[in-house]
């Protein structure tokens, strides 16, 4: 095998080898996603509790740089399974599909806010590909408010009783970060609404959840051993 590798290095140009390696890695990801997605569809409630199943879905999805941790996704899915009201998601991706399947099984609905049109089209295509009809994907550019920038949600069309918020956006470099969730959506959140904020290991997100807790008159907890995230319950 070592001689074969040496021969390949000598005969096949480096750029082509890298291209070939990337191709096979992509094909492997596609296969892993297809296999783990079939398992998830068969019984989403069971797969949502298996670390290895969610880890395989994340690997197959292939967006490690921006994807949340396995722990965060599992907690989001657990709350989605238990929640009685609609779900608000800030930022779209693999979690949109997973939440959508859970909501579809329970007759619930997910409202997802996204600002990047190209990424939004990708998620929209995947929702259509897998016949997920429980997600209302709202793609609009970020809007300037008083001292922050945030999504432009269709408030007049949205329900007034969100009981779960999965907050993984907008991007950290956005003016005001993710703070806009509370001032813009507060009247749409029910008492007892659970907010799960990703990336709580970063100073900006930690400051944000602290402001939310102070303004809402409640407290928050930091969870996640792999990658910190925050949980806040509206009083």
Secondary structure by P-SEA (a helix, b strand, c coil): caaaaaaaaacccaaaaaaaaaaaaaaaaaaaaaaaaaaaaacaaaaaacaaaaaaaaaaaccccccccaaaaaaaaaaaacccbbbbbccccaaaaaaaaaaaaacbbbbbbbccaaaaaaaaaaaaaacccccbbbbbccccccccccccccccccccccccccccccccccccccccccccccccccccbbbbbcccccaaaaaaaaaaaaaacbbbbbbbccbbbbbbbcc
